[in-house]
Amino acid sequence: LDVFERCEGFLEARHAQAAGIYPYFLAFDDHDAATARLNGREVVMCGSNNYLGLTRDERVLAAASEAVGRYGSSCTGSRLLNGSLRLHEELEQELADFFDMPAALVFSTGYQANLGAIAALAGPGDVVLVDREAHASIFDACRLSRASMRVFQHNDPDHLRSQLERRPADVGCLVVVDGVYSMGGDVCPVPDILEVCRQYSARLMVDDAHGAGVLAAGKGTCAYHGISGEADLLTLTFSKAFASLGGAVLGQEQVIHYIRHHASSQIFSASMTPSSTAAALAAVCIARREPWRAARALDHGSFMAAELARLGLDTGRPETPIVPVRIARTEATALAWRALLDRGVYVNAVLPPAASARLRTSYTAAHTREQLQFVLKAFAEVADELRPAEPASA
Ligand SMILES: Cc1ncc(COP(=O)(O)O)c(C=O)c1O
């Protein structure tokens, strides 16, 4: 049997491309935080994670180009061997300080940070309990770790408790949640989850990819709940609010020291580039000094959630700049995505199994109210396709 055989039979994407309703891998001509150009045409960008609007900030760009001038384009090796710079350590110091954690370790992506931390800490014989809607990198990390993986219902501390009650005696337990869920925009009830973890001597890791830089004046989901610094481990990405590329794990000094020496996703991969590191450091400093950015993104999120719900659309109950529009008929998703694009609005089309069918919209401090009104007008025009079916009358 030829392993390439399955490629020949993979035709779904080609059919969607031919029909003009293929919502993935679109190549933009360029983009800033609030808009993008696609085939020469401007669209309002409601499908990024650029929450603070910093990807074109002069200070971020200057830091990145200064780092290229000083250190060159690449470290050409892993942190362990030749790829460590003082700049990486400065960023780690800044993160530990901002997020009230004793120590931090940066990785080349957030995906690698999750992979590295989980697979370093958990192994055969341990149990990792994961929220059903946690990020794919966490599930991949569990497989890599060879620990036994259990899934608990989304944001449900009682279900977590029942899973922990049934765990075998004397096994190590790591519980992993997202701080903010990327597809629903909802916030994890971290204090309730943490209480259950403490009760059963399980360690808690919070992936705050979408909460850091945004909630609680940028300090993230734990600070939002008034328990800053209390989760055992925090992972972050720089590819969202922090306008760069890379990720980090934060925790106790000895735990970070251990991860540094056992995380294969870091040891066997080149370190963050100088420009990414400097851009992330500049963005974290700006997020700290300019909390109005996070406030504005949150304000846009709650405005859009309320207005989209007024159109009769099912947005769930997002509390962040991520506002999903759930679609009852999966087949309508790509058509609705295309109809919005034709009206000058770019959103993310999400299909099962990634999550139930939805258009994921997200907002940034860089959007203006006029742009949001433009987006709402486009949604109003396509709303008939998106509304949940009326309940049958008695
Ligand atoms: C919750 C969550 N964790 C981790 C990641 C991975 O981050 P990165 O893009 O830095 O690899 C993402 C990105 O989509 C995410 O949404």
The ligand as an SDF file (V2000), in Angstrom:
LIG
                    3D

 16 16  0  0  0  0  0  0  0  0999 V2000
   -5.3850   28.4970   23.0650 C   0  0  0  0  0  0  0  0  0  0  0  0
   -4.1760   28.4500   22.1730 C   0  0  0  0  0  0  0  0  0  0  0  0
   -3.0510   27.8890   22.6380 N   0  0  0  0  0  0  0  0  0  0  0  0
   -1.9470   27.8150   21.8800 C   0  0  0  0  0  0  0  0  0  0  0  0
   -1.9290   28.2910   20.5870 C   0  0  0  0  0  0  0  0  0  0  0  0
   -0.6860   28.1520   19.7580 C   0  0  0  0  0  0  0  0  0  0  0  0
   -0.0380   29.3800   19.6600 O   0  0  0  0  0  0  0  0  0  0  0  0
    1.0280   29.6870   18.5090 P   0  0  0  0  0  0  0  0  0  0  0  0
    0.3090   30.3370   17.3980 O   0  0  0  0  0  0  0  0  0  0  0  0
    2.0060   30.6100   19.1860 O   0  0  0  0  0  0  0  0  0  0  0  0
    1.6610   28.3960   18.1410 O   0  0  0  0  0  0  0  0  0  0  0  0
   -3.0660   28.8940   20.0730 C   0  0  0  0  0  0  0  0  0  0  0  0
   -3.0750   29.4010   18.6850 C   0  0  0  0  0  0  0  0  0  0  0  0
   -3.9590   29.2260   17.9240 O   0  0  0  0  0  0  0  0  0  0  0  0
   -4.2250   28.9680   20.8820 C   0  0  0  0  0  0  0  0  0  0  0  0
   -5.3590   29.4910   20.4090 O   0  0  0  0  0  0  0  0  0  0  0  0
  1  2  1  0
  2  3  1  0
  2 15  2  0
  3  4  2  0
  4  5  1  0
  5  6  1  0
  5 12  2  0
  6  7  1  0
  7  8  1  0
  8  9  2  0
  8 10  1  0
  8 11  1  0
 12 13  1  0
 12 15  1  0
 13 14  2  0
 15 16  1  0
M  END
$$$$
